[in-house]
Amino acid sequence: TGRERWSFLPARTRRLHLALSGVTVLAASESGVLTGLDLHDGTVRFRVAAPLPFTGPAQAWGPVVLVPLGREDRRALLALDPVLGEVRWLTELPLRQAAAPTAGGSRDWSRGTAGAACGPSP
């Protein structure tokens, strides 16, 4: 119909990375908060606070989604159950200026200027 059904305006955020997982919209902010919103009505399903700002959108990887985090020379990857909003794991990456993660098969590959890292299977 072209009309707005709902909106989401997080406080203190200039950059918001959006992704869709099933009927959950995942909004990862530069303030380090990942919000799961119901696709149909915009209801907040969960909020997850992270120790670093999110630097990109969530990417599906089996039963979880991977979300990159980072600031200056620190990089990390968060694995989240997008239905329950539970963090499965969070790991710092030994990479500088990491590129977006690439999920393939049972491994997650992250690459950057200092090399590459392979994460655990979901």
C-alpha positions as CSV (number, residue, x, y, z in Angstrom):
1,T,0.0,0.0,0.0
2,G,3.0,2.3,0.4
3,R,2.1,3.4,3.9
4,E,4.4,3.2,6.9
5,R,3.4,0.3,9.2
6,W,5.9,1.0,11.9
7,S,9.2,2.8,12.6
8,F,12.3,2.3,14.8
9,L,14.4,5.3,15.8
10,P,17.1,4.3,18.3
11,A,18.7,7.0,20.4
12,R,22.2,8.2,19.9
13,T,22.7,6.3,16.6
14,R,24.0,7.7,13.3
15,R,24.5,4.4,11.6
16,L,22.2,1.4,11.7
17,H,22.9,-2.0,10.0
18,L,19.7,-3.9,9.2
19,A,19.2,-7.5,8.3
20,L,16.2,-9.9,8.2
21,S,16.1,-13.3,9.8
22,G,12.7,-15.0,9.3
23,V,10.2,-12.6,10.8
24,T,12.8,-10.7,12.9
25,V,14.4,-7.5,11.8
26,L,17.9,-7.2,13.3
27,A,19.1,-3.6,13.8
28,A,22.7,-3.4,14.8
29,S,23.8,0.0,15.9
30,E,27.2,1.8,16.2
31,S,26.4,2.3,19.9
32,G,26.8,-1.5,20.4
33,V,23.2,-2.5,20.8
34,L,21.5,-5.2,18.6
35,T,17.7,-4.9,18.6
36,G,15.4,-7.7,17.4
37,L,12.1,-6.3,16.1
38,D,9.0,-8.2,14.9
39,L,8.7,-7.7,11.1
40,H,5.0,-7.3,11.1
41,D,4.4,-4.8,13.9
42,G,7.8,-3.5,15.0
43,T,7.5,-4.9,18.6
44,V,10.9,-5.1,20.3
45,R,11.6,-8.9,20.9
46,F,15.0,-8.5,22.4
47,R,18.0,-6.2,23.0
48,V,21.6,-7.3,23.3
49,A,24.4,-5.0,24.5
50,A,27.9,-5.7,23.1
51,P,31.3,-4.5,24.3
52,L,32.1,-2.9,20.9
53,P,30.1,-1.0,18.3
54,F,28.5,-3.1,15.5
55,T,30.2,-2.5,12.2
56,G,28.0,-4.4,9.8
57,P,24.7,-6.2,9.4
58,A,23.9,-9.7,10.7
59,Q,24.6,-12.6,8.4
60,A,22.7,-15.9,8.6
61,W,25.0,-18.9,9.4
62,G,23.0,-22.1,10.1
63,P,20.9,-21.7,13.3
64,V,22.6,-18.4,14.3
65,V,23.5,-15.0,12.8
66,L,27.0,-13.5,12.8
67,V,27.4,-9.8,13.5
68,P,30.7,-8.0,13.2
69,L,31.9,-5.6,15.9
70,G,34.9,-3.3,16.1
71,R,36.7,-0.1,17.0
72,E,40.1,1.0,15.8
73,D,42.3,-2.1,16.0
74,R,39.9,-4.3,18.0
75,R,37.6,-6.6,16.0
76,A,35.1,-9.2,17.3
77,L,32.4,-11.5,16.0
78,L,29.1,-12.2,17.8
79,A,27.0,-15.3,17.1
80,L,23.3,-14.8,18.1
81,D,20.2,-17.0,18.1
82,P,17.9,-14.7,16.1
83,V,14.7,-16.3,17.5
84,L,15.5,-16.2,21.3
85,G,17.9,-13.2,21.2
86,E,20.6,-15.3,23.1
87,V,24.3,-14.8,22.5
88,R,25.8,-18.1,21.6
89,W,29.4,-16.9,21.6
90,L,31.5,-13.7,21.2
91,T,35.1,-13.9,20.1
92,E,37.8,-11.2,19.5
93,L,39.5,-11.6,16.2
94,P,43.3,-11.2,15.7
95,L,42.7,-8.9,12.7
96,R,43.0,-5.2,12.0
97,Q,40.5,-3.6,9.6
98,A,38.5,-6.8,9.2
99,A,36.2,-7.3,6.3
100,A,32.7,-8.6,6.7
101,P,32.5,-12.3,7.7
102,T,31.8,-14.9,5.1
103,A,29.9,-18.0,6.2
104,G,30.3,-21.2,4.3
105,G,29.5,-24.7,5.2
106,S,30.4,-25.4,8.8
107,R,33.0,-22.5,9.1
108,D,33.0,-18.8,9.3
109,W,35.9,-17.0,7.6
110,S,36.9,-13.5,8.6
111,R,39.7,-11.7,6.9
112,G,41.7,-8.5,7.4
113,T,45.0,-6.9,6.9
114,A,46.7,-9.1,9.5
115,G,45.6,-12.4,8.0
116,A,42.5,-14.6,8.3
117,A,40.7,-16.4,11.0
118,C,38.3,-19.3,10.9
119,G,35.6,-19.6,13.5
120,P,33.8,-22.7,15.1
121,S,30.9,-24.4,13.5
122,P,27.5,-23.3,14.6
